[in-house]
Amino acid sequence: MRYQKNVWLLVLMLIISACTKTVFDDRRKYIGDNEFTINMTCTPNIDNCDTTYTYNGSVEYSKDKGKVIIKFESNYTIEPEIDDNNHLIQQIDHYQDNDLGKFINKDEVEFEIRSGGHGGGFYRNVYGKKK
């Protein structure tokens, strides 16, 4: 009888811990739909790329604990780790610093992405506001 009681207690604890897994996840405050404003500039040897546009994207959970997926363009996402100071840390390439930007607060994120190489490049200054 005592064995059976312990088994039921164990099962109950497993169910409770499985149900509350994301409740205690620190990333939850950042998750949601966002409107991103992207200010794109380029190096002088690339003509006519300076523009500003918006995109309705999202911040989602990554399978890797401590990371989020930020979809800020239709075909561009990043998957940074969030450090203790809310900075977005991801190694994209050797041209860019690993600290991309940060969550300003639970509703706003700001970061910079550089792409390109061989003397030319694009810079995306991205600001996202949760809807």
KOLKEGU-70159 format. One record per residue: residue in one letter; x, y, z of N, C-alpha, C in turn. Coordinates in steps of 0.1 Angstrom, whole numbers, plus 5000, padded with zeros to 4 digits. Each point is the difference from the previous one (the first is absolute). Layout:
! residues N
aXYZXYZXYZ;...
***
This chain:
! residues 131
m500849885000499250125000500950135000;r501050005008500950115001500750024987;y500449894993500750014987499150074990;q498749965000499050054990499850155003;k500050045012499850145004501250094995;n501249945002501250074995500050014985;v499649904993499950014985499150114996;w498850015006499050104996500650145004;l500750015010500650135004501050044989;l500849914996501050024990499350044987;v499049934996499350034987499450155001;l499450035011499450135002501150114999;m501249985006501150104999500450014986;l500149894993500450014986499050084991;i498849985003498950074992500150155003;i500150035013500150155004501250064994;s501249945000501250064995499950014985;a499449914993499850014986499150114996;c499050025007499050114997500550145003;t500950015009500550135004501450034994;k500449924990501350024995500350144994;t499050054992500250134994499650125009;v499249975010499650105009501250075007;f501049935003501250055007501150044990;d499749994987501050034990500250164999;d501150055002500350145000499750064986;r500149924990499850064986498650034997;r499049955008498650024997499650154999;k500750095007499650144999500350064987;y500949944992500350064987499249944988;i499449895003499349924989498850074995;g499850014987498850064994500250064987;d498950054994500150074987500650145002;n500850044991500750135000499850074987;e500150135000500250084988501450055000;f500749964990501550044999500150114990;t500850105004500450114991501549974996;i500349984988501349974995500650124992;n501150065005500650104993501349944994;m499949994986501149934993500950114994;t501349985002501050094994501149904994;c500850064991501149924994501250084999;t501149934997501350064998499950084987;p500950104999499950104988500149934986;n500749894999500149944987498849924995;i498950005008498849944996499050114999;d499450024988499150114998498649975004;n499350115004498550005002499549895009;c500649975011499449905009499550065013;d500250135002499550065013498550014999;t499449935010498550005001499649975014;t498750035003499449965012498749934997;y499749895007498749934997499649935013;t498849955001499549935011499649864996;y500049915010499749864998499349955012;n498849934999499349945011500649865002;g500849995010500749885003499749955014;s501049925006499749945013501349975007;v499849985013501049955009499449875006;e500749894998499549865003501149935009;y499549905007500949915007500949924990;s501249995004500949914993500049865008;k500449904993500149875007501250005010;d501050094997501150025009499650095012;k500149955012499650085011500950125001;g499450125003500850125001500150084987;k499449944989500050074987498650024995;v499950104991498750034994500350004985;i498949994992500150024986499350134997;i500750094993499450134996499950004985;k498750004996499850014985499650154997;f500950074994499950144998499850044985;e500249904991499850024986499449874995;s499450004988499449884995501049884998;n501250034997501049894999501250025008;y499950075011501150025009499649995015;t500749915006499849985015501349995007;i500050035012501249985009499649915011;e500949935007499749925011501050025011;p499950125006501050045010499749945014;e501149995008499949975014499750145007;i499249995011499850125008500849995012;d501050105002500849995012499350075012;d500750005011499550065013499650144999;n500550084990499750144999499150024988;n499349904995499050004989500750034987;h501349984999500750024987499849884991;l499950024987499849894990501449964995;i500449885004501449954996499949894990;q500650024988500049904990501250034991;q500749894996501150014991499549994986;i499950104992499550004986501149984990;d501050085001501249994991501250075007;h501150004993501250065006500050154998;y499150064993499950144998499250075011;q499349935008499050065009500349965014;d499850095010500149975014499049905004;n500349925010499049905005498850065007;d500250125006498950075007499250084989;l498949954996499250064989499250125005;g499650005012499150105005499449955013;k498750045003499449965013498550025000;f499449945010498650025003500150135009;i499450114995499950125008499149985012;n498949934998499149965011499249884994;k499049965007499249884996499350024986;d499850134996499250034988500950064989;e501250025002500950064990501349934998;v500549994988501349944997500650084989;e501450015001500750084991501349924997;f500449994987501249934997500550054986;e501349964997500650034987500549884994;i499849984987500549894992500850054989;r501249954998500850034989500149884991;s499950024987500249894990500850054989;g500649914993500850044988501449965003;g500950064992501449975001500750044988;h501349984999500950034988499850154997;g500050095010500050144997498650065000;g499049935000498650055000499249945010;g499050075005499249945011498750085002;f499149935006498750065004499950005015;y499450115005499750015014498550015003;r499549925008498650015004499950045014;n499650125003499750045014498549975002;v499749915009498749955002499450045014;y498850054999499350035013498749934999;g499749925011498749935000499250045012;k498750014998499150045011498949895000;k499749945011499049905002498650064997;k499249924993498650054997499149985011;
***
